[in-house]
Structure formats: C-alpha cells, structure tokens
C-alpha cells in the first residue's frame, strides 16, 4: 500500500530513525517532486517532510524529536556525483527555522531542476536499507564482583568467602565485636617553648694508627674477671682466717690467666689478618712494585728498551765531592787505557752477560732437569727439578715469571724427581710433568692448588721407567689439535689421551739391535729368562718440524732410530755413531734434513736424514754433553752444554772448535739450555738449582746471502 505521493509506510517495529531513513531512501530519486507534492505538510501523523526531503519527527505535543545521525563527516567534503544525481546546496524557507543538517548526511538525494518526474516503475522499485551499529564507547567500566566457577581464581575466591562468612558468624554474640560509629578529629598542632643553655660547638682531631684501633678493639672486649656468686643454700657467715687467706690467694692465682688469654686472642687475630685474601692480594701487588724497582735496568736490557736513569739530587758540598771523584776516576781510566789498547783481541768477539737467576730456598740443592716456555705467555717459564744424586727423592715443578725472579708463581711438589716438563699449545694453562718413577701428571697453572688435575697412577699402561722426555705435538701443521707423547726408560714411546682419567697406548717399543758378536749358550739362556732385556731404554726424542708423524728416538745403547707414528714399519732407519747413551737429538729448523745429537761419549754428531753415518763430529772437552739447541735465527749456529761450560758453535766460521765458550758457575755443573722466545738471551740450568738468564752480545748471525745453506757448508768441508 502506497501513501501520499507514492511513499510506502515504514515496516512495523522500526523506530523513528528507521522510518526517517526509509522515507529518505524512498524519496531519493527526486526531492523537488516530493517538495512539490507535500508543500511542507506532514504526510503522516508526527512526520514532516521538508523541501529537501529530510524527514523530521514530532511527538504529540509538537516537539521535534528527530534523531541526529551518529556519523558526522566533514561538511566541506564534496559528495561524488552518481548516475547524474546530485544534492542541492540550498534549503527551503520552511527548513531555515529547524536544526540545520549536512546535505551529505541526508539519506535522500535531490534531483536537479528541470529533470522529469518519477515514473510509476521507479516508484515501485525496491530500495534496500542496511542498518549497522557503530563502535561502543565505554563511558564507565565497573569490574564485576562475580567470578565464574571455571576460572582459575575460583578456588581462592571461594576460600576467601568462606573465611569471611566464618568471621561474620563469629561476630554474632561475641564480646570482641561491637558496632559503633566514631568520628575522629584531627589533632591541633601545639608549639611548646623552653629555655636551655647555649649549645657550644668545638672541633677536635687526632691521629689514629692501625695498632691503636687494634688495641682499642681488644680493650672493648669484655673479660670474665668477676667472681662467681655463692649458691643460695650456703650460709652468709663471716669467713674464717683460713677461708679469707684462700679467698685472697685465688684472685692472685687467676690474675696471670687474663693476660695469657688476651695474648692468645691477639695471636689468633693476627693470624686471621695474615691469612686473609685481601692482604695476600695487596702483598702480591707490593711485591710486583718492589721487583720492578729492583730489576728494572736488567728487565729493560732483556726487553731491549732504554734503561731509565733516575736523576740524583745532591747538595752543593756533595756535588763538589762528586766532581772530585769523577776527576780521579777519569785520571785512572786514562792510565788504564794504554794497557787496554795493548790487548784489544781479548775483549772482541761474542760474550755473555748474566742479568739475573731464577732461584730460591726451595730449589737450592736440586738439579734442573728440563725447562719449557709457555706457548701463550712468553714470560712464563716452567722448570723441573730433581735430586742430583738420587731420582727417588721428591721433586719440584715451578713456574717462574719475569715479574718476580726471586720466587716462583706456582709450586707443584711431586713425590719423585721431575725429569720433563712441557706446556700445551691448545690449552696453555695445562702443564705436563714427567717423573722418575714413570708417572705422568697434568697440572692447571691457573689454580693455586698443589694437586694434579690428572694423574697416570691409576692407569694400567703407565711407564715402569723414568719419563725422560715428553712433548705436546700438533696433529697437523697449523692445527691446534695436539697429542701428548712420552719416551721412557722402559723402552716405550706412548701417546696419552685426556678423558675422565689419563691413559695411554704404545706407539712403538724400542728393541735392542743385534750386534755382530757371537753369543754364548749361557747368555742366550739368561736372555730367555729375562725378556725385558730385549728392549732398549729410550732417552730422548724430537719430532720433525714439517711432518709430525716422523720423529727421532735416542736410546741408552747409543743408537738413534728414525721412526714413524703411522704405518706398519715403525722404524725407518737406525743411525749408529755414539758409544754412550744419547742425551738429546734436535732437528735443524731451517735445513729440515739435518739434525744434531749429543751423548755421554763427549761428542756431538751432525747427521743427514738420508745418511746413516755422521757427517761431522764435534769434540772440545772430555765431559758429558747434556743438552744441545739450534739457534732460532741461524741454521749454522748451535749451543751445547757439558758439565764444564757452554759452547757456541758457528759452522760458517769453524767446524773444529767453538767460536765462544763460557765456564760454568763454581756452585754446580750445567745440565740444560733454552733460548728465550722474545729476547736475545740464553737460559742455563745447573745442578745447584738455579736458572741463569744471560744476555748475548756481539754474536754475529750470518745471512743467507753471505753464506749458503748448511748442506753447502758441510759439502765444502768434505763431509758429503
């Protein structure tokens, strides 16, 4: 059913806003026709349509109750044209008195003037209107006091409600609860004045030392000097003469106990101070400062830096006396100068100057068996000590630092003499120690504990003889993976692996070489009864500088075996030339086919890898040669130590005698040698327990341009 001008009535149940929207949407095709039909009269009761088609709603009393739109866009925004229909920017005179509305918000559109009227089909066309809710604006949010029984805090709320219910029940008929209303007034502030004497202020000061604080602390501690009270059951009669004498004698006897007790407390307090960690750390710092002041000139020479000379401040009289002394010294030097010019050859050439010695009371009387530098810290030196006479006595492994040449940084006490030490490259904090009883131990130098980190005492494959040498060997060149190799007096070369415990396996067993002499039947029977005699005791080894699988092993019978760690054939060749035990072998770091060996037969032999006979033999004195080392900067210079002296051999100068030699100290015999890693210095260990640091002066190092390789020098000597 259509209303006036073809308008459908709004559906039942819709409010005024829906009716307005519906009417507006229906009138959208032509607002001017609508205005012309209605002429400002209400089409229905309570509804008035304006000239522009806007619907206005009035109540029975005639009040305008038209709902305002919730969405209010920008009134300046232009409304796009759609199908030739646009909104009219003007309003009729009837709408001027009503509240103004944005034409863009009106649900009806006004056709332009001059357009044709709506047809009957257009009026019958269905128009869909969609109503949607806007976002909810919360003006007030009161949290609920009700909790679901399925919530996590439901149990806690029920328990709290139960407690509250019990409290409310307890209030009924209880004398402890009474309902009253009280109003508390704020207390008024009161000012109270009083008269007193003037407060005087004085400043005082005094000097307090640490021992004053200590005395005051001891004095503040209470001392039990009161007499115990008599029991209540005893009578209070006056004491007799004897009792009085005893009572007088008792305090006299107890008086010395109080000073004795305070003396003991003082001793305990002093021990606590001396054993505290803070005091020890402060003492270490103070010790470093003192050592730096004492050894500063010598350390500067070792570091090859200028020596700092402190200026001497003297008075005028002292300056005059010093000038007179200097004049006298100059005159004496001028007199001694001609004598020195007469023998210039004596002072020329290389020489050694001792800077300092690593020694202390613990190392006195022990022989230095081995030395090794730390791979990461070139200032940290490990030294092994053993008894010079017996190997069964206790030994030491000490770590010395340049910061304190007078006392070692770490001291590891061993049950038997230490025969070999070496630092790890991959883990520089690990120090491997070999002992005279065949034990191998690994210590952590970061710890101050004396106990070993790992020990071979529980290993079933431990050595039965002294471990004469051990070394951490890299698996491949440039790789930090390494293995710990040992050679022992039981004729075994072993490789140790570190797991939960220290264990090893045999790389090879050194057997005695057969001689050309015929053996008697009795000798054969004795050898069959003692099969251990078939193995030769290993004394030393050295791994090839380029191939870590090839190494040399020196034996007690005077032979040197070239061995391989991989392959079925372990012994690649045997070098025979020494008549006594081989103490050391050393590959040349530059000419890797050459190596040296020293022995107890007083000789040093130069070998080539491809020749099983020695190329050169060096002999200077009739003494055991204990150690040899190639110079790190020259392929032609090596240093050897025997019981009497240290010798410098330069093959580019002479192959018959050393270019320089220095006698041993009178306290003991030389036993080991080591070059410094970051200085032109040499370390010499002796049988008295000291390691001397010597500076090398004027030792000429031949260049490769002036002198050919070591093979050329040997060939020119006619050895090859």
Long-range contacts (C-beta under 8 A, 24 or more apart in sequence): 2-123, 3-43, 3-44, 4-37, 4-38, 4-43, 5-33, 5-34, 5-37, 5-38, 5-43, 6-118, 6-123, 7-43, 9-44, 15-67, 16-57, 16-65, 16-66, 16-67, 17-67, 18-129, 18-131, 19-47, 19-55, 19-57, 20-55, 20-57, 20-66, 20-67, 20-107, 21-107, 21-129, 21-131, 22-129, 23-47, 23-49, 23-55, 23-108, 24-53, 24-54, 24-55, 24-106, 24-107, 24-108, 25-107, 25-108, 25-127, 25-129, 26-108, 26-127, 27-53, 27-108, 28-53, 28-85, 28-107, 28-108, 28-109, 28-127, 29-85, 29-109, 29-111, 29-118, 29-122, 30-110, 30-111, 30-115, 30-117, 30-118, 31-88, 31-108, 31-109, 31-110, 31-111, 32-110, 32-111, 32-113, 32-115, 33-111, 33-117, 33-118, 34-108, 35-92, 40-92, 40-94, 50-91, 50-92, 50-94, 50-95, 50-98, 51-91, 51-92, 51-94, 51-95, 52-88, 52-91, 52-92, 52-95, 52-103, 52-106, 52-108, 52-110, 53-106, 53-108, 53-109, 53-110, 54-95, 54-101, 54-106, 54-108, 56-98, 64-98, 64-99, 66-99, 69-101, 69-105, 70-134, 71-105, 71-134, 72-102, 72-105, 73-102, 73-104, 73-105, 75-102, 75-104, 77-104, 79-103, 79-104, 85-109, 85-111, 86-110, 86-112, 88-112, 214-269, 218-262, 218-265, 218-266, 218-269, 221-265, 223-258, 223-261, 223-262, 225-258, 227-251, 287-404, 288-403, 288-404, 291-403, 291-404, 291-405, 291-406, 292-403, 295-356, 295-405, 298-355, 298-356, 299-402, 301-355, 301-695, 302-355, 302-402, 302-676, 302-679, 302-681, 302-693, 302-695, 303-679, 304-679, 304-680, 348-698, 349-659, 349-660, 349-698, 350-648, 350-659, 350-660, 350-696, 350-697, 350-698, 350-699, 350-700, 351-660, 351-697, 351-698, 352-646, 352-660, 352-662, 352-682, 352-694, 352-695, 352-696, 352-697, 353-694, 353-695, 353-697, 354-692, 354-693, 354-694, 354-695, 355-681, 355-693, 355-694, 355-695, 356-405, 356-692, 356-693, 357-405, 357-690, 357-691, 357-692, 357-693, 358-383, 358-400, 358-405, 358-408, 358-690, 358-691, 358-692, 358-693, 359-689, 359-690, 359-691, 360-406, 360-407, 360-408, 362-396, 362-398, 362-408, 362-411, 363-396, 363-398, 363-689, 363-690, 364-688, 364-689, 365-688, 365-689, 366-395, 366-396, 366-689, 367-668, 367-671, 367-686, 367-687, 367-688, 367-689, 368-671, 368-672, 368-685, 368-686, 368-687, 368-689, 368-690, 368-691, 369-417, 369-418, 369-419, 369-420, 369-671, 369-672, 369-685, 370-418, 370-419, 370-420, 370-421, 370-422, 370-469, 370-672, 371-421, 371-672, 371-674, 371-683, 371-685, 371-691, 372-421, 372-422, 372-423, 372-674, 373-423, 373-674, 373-676, 373-677, 374-423, 374-428, 375-423, 375-424, 375-425, 375-428, 376-428, 377-428, 378-676, 378-677, 378-678, 379-403, 379-678, 380-409, 380-445, 381-683, 381-691, 382-421, 382-422, 382-423, 382-431, 383-421, 383-685, 383-691, 384-418, 384-419, 384-420, 384-421, 384-433, 385-417, 385-418, 385-689, 386-416, 386-417, 386-418, 386-419, 386-436, 387-417, 388-668, 388-687, 390-417, 391-416, 391-417, 391-419, 391-436, 391-437, 391-466, 392-416, 392-417, 392-436, 392-437, 393-417, 395-435, 395-436, 397-421, 397-431, 397-433, 397-443, 399-431, 399-445, 400-691, 405-693, 409-445, 410-443, 410-445, 410-448, 411-450, 412-443, 412-450, 412-452, 413-450, 414-439, 414-441, 415-439, 419-466, 419-467, 419-468, 419-469, 420-467, 420-468, 420-469, 420-470, 420-486, 421-470, 422-470, 422-471, 422-472, 423-472, 424-472, 424-482, 425-472, 425-474, 425-480, 425-482, 426-472, 426-480, 426-481, 426-482, 432-470, 432-472, 432-484, 434-466, 434-467, 434-468, 434-469, 434-470, 434-486, 435-466, 435-467, 436-466, 436-467, 437-466, 438-462, 438-463, 438-464, 438-465, 438-466, 438-467, 438-488, 438-489, 438-490, 439-463, 439-467, 440-467, 440-470, 440-484, 440-486, 440-496, 440-502, 440-504, 441-502, 442-498, 442-502, 454-498, 454-501, 454-502, 455-502, 456-496, 456-502, 456-503, 456-504, 458-501, 459-501, 459-502, 459-503, 459-504, 460-503, 461-494, 461-503, 461-504, 461-505, 461-506, 462-504, 463-488, 463-489, 463-490, 463-492, 463-494, 464-488, 464-490, 465-489, 465-490, 465-491, 465-537, 468-538, 468-539, 468-540, 469-539, 469-540, 469-541, 471-541, 471-543, 473-543, 473-548, 474-548, 475-548, 476-548, 477-546, 477-548, 485-541, 485-543, 485-551, 487-538, 487-539, 487-540, 487-541, 487-553, 488-537, 488-538, 489-537, 489-538, 489-539, 489-556, 490-535, 490-537, 491-535, 491-536, 491-537, 491-538, 492-535, 492-538, 493-538, 493-541, 493-553, 493-563, 495-565, 507-565, 507-570, 508-563, 508-570, 508-571, 509-535, 510-535, 510-536, 510-537, 510-538, 510-553, 510-555, 510-561, 511-535, 511-536, 512-536, 512-557, 513-557, 513-559, 513-574, 513-576, 539-581, 539-582, 539-583, 540-582, 540-583, 540-584, 540-585, 541-585, 542-584, 542-585, 542-586, 542-587, 542-595, 543-587, 544-587, 544-592, 545-587, 545-589, 545-592, 546-592, 552-585, 552-587, 552-595, 553-585, 554-581, 554-582, 554-583, 554-584, 554-585, 554-597, 555-581, 555-582, 556-581, 556-582, 557-581, 558-582, 558-599, 558-601, 560-585, 560-597, 560-607, 562-609, 573-612, 574-612, 575-607, 575-612, 575-613, 575-614, 576-612, 577-605, 577-607, 577-613, 577-614, 577-617, 578-603, 578-605, 583-624, 583-625, 583-626, 583-627, 584-626, 584-627, 584-628, 586-628, 586-629, 586-630, 586-638, 588-630, 588-635, 588-710, 589-630, 589-632, 589-635, 590-634, 590-635, 590-709, 590-710, 591-635, 591-709, 591-710, 591-711, 593-711, 594-710, 594-711, 596-628, 596-630, 596-638, 597-628, 598-625, 598-626, 598-627, 598-628, 598-640, 599-625, 600-624, 600-625, 602-642, 604-628, 604-640, 604-649, 606-714, 606-719, 608-711, 608-714, 608-720, 611-720, 615-714, 615-719, 615-720, 616-651, 616-655, 616-714, 616-717, 616-719, 618-649, 618-655, 620-647, 620-657, 620-658, 620-661, 621-645, 626-670, 626-671, 626-672, 627-671, 627-672, 627-673, 628-673, 629-673, 629-674, 629-675, 631-675, 631-701, 632-675, 633-701, 634-701, 634-702, 635-709, 635-710, 636-702, 636-707, 636-710, 636-713, 637-699, 637-701, 639-673, 639-675, 639-682, 640-673, 641-670, 641-671, 641-672, 641-673, 641-684, 642-670, 643-669, 643-670, 644-669, 644-670, 645-670, 646-670, 646-673, 646-682, 646-684, 648-699, 650-700, 650-702, 651-710, 651-713, 651-714, 652-702, 652-707, 652-713, 655-713, 655-717, 660-699, 662-694, 665-690, 665-692
